[in-house]
Amino acid sequence: MKKLLAYTAIPVLAFLLTACGGGKKPETVKTTPEEILKAYQAGTAAGDKKFKGIKVEVTGTVGETDQDLNGVPFMTFALDNEVLPVFNFKKEQVKAVASLKAGDKVTLACVGAGELVRTPTFKDCEVMGGASAGGKK
């Protein structure tokens, strides 16, 4: 019985240590759309290791903005690539996203959501500060 308890206690303790900060990740990672794309081009596992579940601040030039079928706004950055990371916003960010125009430079605060259909995705994004036209901040 003692061995059984020992075998179950170790994984539970490991989980609790990780949940309580034993496996700390950086609070916020500052990055660019190019760095995100490069990480995921190296492979899904590499990209997820660097960004999935991590808070990021990503700065770049707005490419396109739109809304999905549920009215959730999303955005891509202007990049020369077929696959573009997609940044999904909180629903209350509709007005902020609508004010963004292609060519604006903007910083977003998001959480990495992993790769979906070979596309790096981010969720719960918020526009940080104001965007400015012409790629200047």
PALUMVO-954155 format. One line per field, with one value per residue (C-alpha): x, y negated, z; residue in one letter; chain. Coordinates in nm, 3 decimals, m for minus. Each point is the difference from the previous one (the first is absolute). Layout:
BEGIN
east: X  ...
north: Y  ...
up: Z  ...
r: A  ...
c: A  ...
This chain:
BEGIN
east: 0.000  0.287  0.155  m0.333  m0.027  0.357  m0.062  m0.312  0.140  0.300  m0.199  m0.247  0.283  0.163  m0.330  m0.051  0.352  m0.054  m0.344  0.135  0.285  0.263  0.020  m0.009  m0.035  0.083  m0.281  m0.012  0.209  0.057  0.016  m0.076  m0.220  0.318  0.142  m0.329  m0.006  0.363  m0.063  m0.298  0.178  0.258  m0.289  m0.320  0.175  0.265  m0.259  m0.226  0.292  0.082  m0.353  m0.288  m0.158  0.244  m0.098  0.154  0.031  0.038  0.080  m0.032  m0.183  m0.372  m0.085  m0.371  m0.280  m0.335  m0.253  m0.081  m0.354  m0.051  0.094  0.342  0.249  0.332  0.305  0.308  0.325  0.143  0.253  0.132  m0.117  m0.290  m0.064  m0.065  m0.037  m0.358  m0.072  m0.350  m0.127  m0.229  m0.352  0.008  0.293  m0.223  0.028  0.376  0.052  m0.235  0.217  0.310  0.093  0.240  0.344  m0.051  0.268  m0.154  0.090  m0.233  m0.012  m0.114  0.033  0.146  m0.264  0.217  m0.027  m0.339  m0.009  0.370  m0.069  0.153  m0.284  m0.026  m0.302  m0.139  0.189  m0.025  0.133  0.272  0.003  m0.088  0.082  0.130  m0.020  0.290  0.181  0.111  m0.079
north: 0.000  m0.241  0.061  m0.074  m0.329  m0.092  0.070  m0.216  m0.277  m0.076  m0.090  m0.200  m0.198  m0.061  m0.131  m0.228  m0.143  m0.078  m0.151  m0.216  m0.143  0.272  0.008  m0.377  m0.142  m0.361  m0.241  m0.161  0.066  m0.294  0.114  m0.079  0.176  0.100  0.174  0.185  0.117  0.110  0.203  0.181  0.060  0.194  0.228  m0.004  0.132  m0.274  m0.274  0.134  0.032  m0.367  m0.149  0.235  m0.103  m0.291  m0.366  m0.192  m0.358  0.002  m0.314  m0.032  m0.149  0.072  0.210  0.082  m0.020  0.178  0.189  0.370  0.138  m0.052  m0.367  0.055  m0.242  0.126  m0.147  0.100  m0.189  m0.099  0.273  0.141  0.356  0.226  0.097  m0.289  0.022  m0.086  m0.217  0.042  m0.278  m0.016  m0.087  m0.333  m0.102  m0.036  m0.382  0.003  0.251  m0.189  m0.310  0.186  m0.052  0.188  m0.158  m0.112  0.105  0.160  0.199  0.276  0.183  0.361  0.358  0.263  0.255  0.236  0.098  0.059  0.142  m0.085  m0.360  m0.147  m0.150  m0.233  m0.071  m0.261  m0.276  m0.363  m0.305  m0.158  m0.378  m0.171  0.103  m0.256  m0.017  0.053  0.249  m0.260  0.027
up: 0.000  0.081  m0.342  m0.168  0.188  m0.090  m0.371  m0.001  0.217  m0.222  m0.316  0.210  0.163  m0.339  m0.134  0.300  m0.027  m0.368  0.064  0.282  m0.204  0.022  m0.381  m0.052  m0.349  m0.082  0.079  m0.346  m0.309  m0.235  m0.361  m0.363  m0.258  m0.185  0.310  0.052  m0.361  0.016  0.318  m0.153  m0.330  0.204  0.104  0.203  0.311  m0.017  m0.046  0.273  0.242  m0.051  m0.014  0.094  0.330  0.026  0.027  m0.289  m0.111  m0.376  m0.199  m0.374  m0.295  m0.040  m0.304  0.018  0.257  m0.006  0.218  0.009  m0.026  0.376  m0.019  0.159  m0.156  m0.134  m0.169  m0.196  m0.033  m0.337  m0.087  m0.327  0.061  m0.093  0.362  0.235  0.377  0.102  0.304  0.150  0.223  0.297  m0.121  0.182  m0.222  m0.311  m0.008  0.059  m0.281  m0.233  0.045  m0.129  m0.364  m0.224  0.040  0.362  0.245  0.308  0.311  0.115  0.333  m0.056  0.120  m0.231  m0.100  m0.205  m0.362  m0.163  m0.353  m0.046  0.111  0.318  0.205  0.297  0.218  0.240  m0.181  0.098  m0.181  0.213  m0.016  m0.324  m0.352  m0.242  m0.376  m0.232  0.220  0.258  0.367
r: M  K  K  L  L  A  Y  T  A  I  P  V  L  A  F  L  L  T  A  C  G  G  G  K  K  P  E  T  V  K  T  T  P  E  E  I  L  K  A  Y  Q  A  G  T  A  A  G  D  K  K  F  K  G  I  K  V  E  V  T  G  T  V  G  E  T  D  Q  D  L  N  G  V  P  F  M  T  F  A  L  D  N  E  V  L  P  V  F  N  F  K  K  E  Q  V  K  A  V  A  S  L  K  A  G  D  K  V  T  L  A  C  V  G  A  G  E  L  V  R  T  P  T  F  K  D  C  E  V  M  G  G  A  S  A  G  G  K  K
c: A  A  A  A  A  A  A  A  A  A  A  A  A  A  A  A  A  A  A  A  A  A  A  A  A  A  A  A  A  A  A  A  A  A  A  A  A  A  A  A  A  A  A  A  A  A  A  A  A  A  A  A  A  A  A  A  A  A  A  A  A  A  A  A  A  A  A  A  A  A  A  A  A  A  A  A  A  A  A  A  A  A  A  A  A  A  A  A  A  A  A  A  A  A  A  A  A  A  A  A  A  A  A  A  A  A  A  A  A  A  A  A  A  A  A  A  A  A  A  A  A  A  A  A  A  A  A  A  A  A  A  A  A  A  A  A  A
